[in-house]
Amino acid sequence: MFRWDDHSRRRAVDYLVYLAVRSVVCLLQSMSVEGAYAFVKPLACLAYFVDKRHRQVAIKNLESAFGDQYTPAQRQAMVWNVYDHFFRVFVEFVFIPRKLHVHNWKKYVTFECPPATADMFVQDRSKIIVTGHFGNWEMAGYLLAVIGMTPTSIARDLDNPYLHQFVERFRRWSGQKIVSKKGDFDQIVETLRDRQPLVTVADQSAGVRGLFVDFFGRPASTHKAISLLALEHDSPVIVGYAYRDRRDFHYKVVASLAMEPRDYAGRVHPVADLTQDFTFELEEAIRRAPDQYLWLHDRWKHQPAPRVRKQAA
């Protein structure tokens, strides 16, 4: 006898959400990119007004990160732009497999890459490419696969299993290899041992036990696994990102100077120093287009515990 328990209800809701998303995707694919942009704009406006909690988090984060650089009205406008940007990113997520190919990617992308980093990409060495929730990180990973790099990307499993499978198919479409953030450590190590590029997002809070480094002038809990892997496997760390530099379907893809782990090996705190350096690079990236960053996420939710001073006997 069928039993309608909490698990069954949750799976049913997940499937309905999946059907709704797939319906929207099919509708968008029947339009031009410009028409799809216009279609989602009212949805972005609705999300901005309904999602009060994340809107307030974003305003607080902008005030903390930039101080008096922006007026309250400018911060409000920037938060609206954040919602608008990520709804446009969703449209591009839908269209990328159709529009971005090995023969035409230069029509939609320009590169900004130091010569030394360009040379690093073709060397037979493992490398770790660090990015953040800035611009269109999905497009950046897809592009690497299109131009023949075959990256292995670390991604968190989505809570909705049906949506997770849908997104996984997109990510693998161009040849990316996807490993789970939890449970696939052996595959991550194997990627570096095979001298393949490893791509990871590194701007999410690591909780109270994370490594606290400076990010926009405040301590931010950061995962230290990236630096530990880089130092152990002698893998250069490169900060890469893609941000929209026009209003249409066009991005600038930027790669930083490679951070060589051997330059940190002799330091007192090599893991902390390397983590701080790539975090600074991410901060500089975000300053290029702050309204394309996910300020809705409370990056500074966790703070280091206050130090307790020992009293003299």
N, C-alpha and C positions, 0 to 999 in steps of 0.2 A: 504493500500500500504506500502510495506517495505521501511523503510527509513534508509539509510546507514550513521549513524551519528558517532560522535567520540566515543560514548559509545559502539556501535556495533563493530567498528574497534578495540577498545581496547579488547573487549571480544574475538574477533576472533584471535587477536595476542596471548592473554593469552592461548587460547585453542591450538593453534599451538605449543607454547612453551611447554605446557603440553604433547602433543603428542610426541614431540621430546624427552622430558625427559623420558616418558614411554617407548619409543623405545630403548633408551640407557639402561634403567633398564632391559628390556627383553633381550637385547644383553648380558649384563653383567651376568645375571642369567644363561645364557647358557654356561658360562665359569666356570673354577675353580677360587678360590679366587686369586691364584697366577697369572693366566692368566688375570684376571680383573685388578689386580694391574699393570701389564705390559701394558694393553690396555690404561689405563688412564694416564700413565706417559707422553706420548707425548702431551696429552691434557693439562696437568699441565704446561708443558714447553711452550706451545702456550699461555696459559693464562698469564704466567709470563711475556712474551715479549709484549703481546698486551695490557695488563692492566697496562699501565704506571702510571696512577694516583694513584692507590692503592699500586703499588710497591714503589713509592716515599714516600707515607704516611708511609708504613711499615719501610723503611730505616730511615726516620726521627724519628719514634717512638723508634726504636732500639737504635739509637744514643742518644736520650734523656734519655731513660731508663737505659742504661748501660754505657754511657759515652765512655771512651777510652778502656773499657774492650775488645772490639772487633775492629779489623781493618776494614777499608771500604770493603775490599775483603771478610772478614768473615761475615760482615753484609749482603752483597749481597748474599752470599751462604746461609745464614740463611733465607732470604726472599724466595729464591728458595725452600728451604725445607718446608717453610710454605705452599706454593702452592701445593707442592707434598703431604704434609701431609693431606690437606683438600680434595684433590682428592681421596686419599686413604680412608679417612673417608666416602666419598660418596659411595665408593665400599662397605665398611663395613655396611653402612646404608642399602644397598640392601641385604646383606647376613645375617645380624643379625637374622631376624625372622627364617631363615632356620637353622642356625648353633647354636644359643644360646638357650638352653632349660634347664628346671629345673634339668635334670639328667646329663648334661654335661658341665655346665657353668664353673666348676673348671678347665676344660681343657684350657680355653681361658682367665681366669681371676685369679689374685691373689689379696688378700686383705691385706691392711695395715691399721689397726684400733686399737687405744688404747683400753684397756679393759674397761675403764670407758665409752667410747663412745659406745662400743659394748653393754654394759649393758643398755645404754640410748635407744638404738634402740628397745629393747624388753619391755621397760617400757610403761605403759598405759598413755602416755603423748603426747600431740601434740609436734611436732618438725619441725623446718624449716631447710631444707638442701639447702645451698647456693653453687652454682657452677659458672663457667665462661665459656667463649668460648675458652676452653683449652682442649686438648686431644680429647676425643669423648664424649661429654656431652649427646648425644642421646643414646649411648650405656649404659651410667651410669643409666639413667632413666629407660631404658628397663630392665636392670639387677635387679633393685630394685623390679620391678613388678614380674619378673621371680622367685625371691626367696621369694615372698609372702608378700611384704610390702605394696603393692597397693598404691603407691604415687599419689598425685594430683600435676601435674606439670603446672606451669604458662608459657604460651607460647604466643608470639606475632602472630597475624594472618598474614599469608603471603598475599602479595598484589595480587598475582595470585590466584583466588578462586579455580581453578581446581587443582593446585599444593597443595593448602592448604588442600583440602579434601584428597588428596593422602597421604600427610605427616601425617594428623590426623589419618588415618586408620592404618598407621604403628605404631604410638605412642600408640594407643589404643589396638593394637594386643595382647600385653602381659598383659593387665589389667590396664595400667595407666589411670588415669582420667586427662583430659586436660581442663583447664579453660583459658579463654582469658585474656591477660594482661589488656585489657580495657573492662569494662562492666560486669565482673564476680566477683566483689568484695564480694558480698553476699556469693557466693560459696567458696571463699577463707576463709572467716571468719567461715563458716560452717565446713570446713575441720579442722580448728584448734579447734573448739568447740567439734568436734567429735573425737578429739585426734588422728588424722591421720597425716602422714608426708606430708609436703608441700615442693615442690622442685621449686626453681627459679634460674634464671641466673641473676647475679648481677654485671656485669662488663660493662654495657652500659651507655653512658652519659645520665644524667638526665636533661641536658640543663642548662640554666643560673640560674634557680631557684632550682637546685639540691643542695644537701649537699656536700660541697667540703671536701674531705679527701685526705690524702697522698697516692699516688700510684706510686711506683718507683721514689720517691723523688719529685713528682710534684702534685699540687692540681688536683683532678679528680672529676667531678660532678657525684654524686652517689645518687640513689634513697634511701630515708630514710624510705620508707614504711615497709621494712623488719624489721628494728629495732623497729619501732612503733608497728607492729603486735606482735613481740616477747615480748616486754615489756607489752603490754596490755593483752596477753593471756598466759603469763608465759611459753613461748615456747623456749626451748634451740635452739641455732643456731649452726649448724654443717656445716663446709665447706667440701664438698665432690667433688671428681673429678676422672676421669679415663684417664690415659695417656699411650700411647703405650711404652712398655718397651722392645720390640723386633721388628724386622723388619716384622715378620709375624703377623698373626691375634691373638695378645695377648696383654692384658692390665693389668696394675696395678690400682686397685681401692683403693683410699685413703680417709680416713675420719679423720678430725681433732678432737682435744678435744672439747667437747661441751662448748659453751659459755652460761652460765646461766644468764638469764635476771635479776634475783634477785641480782646478783653481781654488776649490773649497776644501779639499781633503786635509790640508795642513792647518786649518783654522781651529780655534777653540770650540766653536759651535757651527760646524759645517752645515748641518741639517737646517738649523734656524736661519743661517745667512742665505742659503740658497732659496729657502721658502720665502724669505722676505724679499729677495731680489725679483723673483718671478711675480710676486704679489704687487710690487711696485710697477712692474711692466704692465700688468693688468689694469692698475689704477690709471696709468698714463693713457692706455687705450680708451678707457671709459671717458676720460676728460675730452677726447676728440669729439664724442657725440653722446653726451650724458643722457639724452632722452631715448637712447637705444639700449639702456641697461635695465636689468630687472630689479629696480628699486623696490618692487612690491615684496621682495624677500627680505626678511629681517636678518641681514648679514651679521649684525652685532648683537644678536639675541643673547649670546653667552659672553660673559666677561670673566677675566681672570679673578680668582679668589683674592681678596685683600690679604696682603702680607701681615702676619702677626709678629710684631717686634718682641724680642725677648727682653724681659725686664732684668735689670741688674739685681743680683742677689743682695 
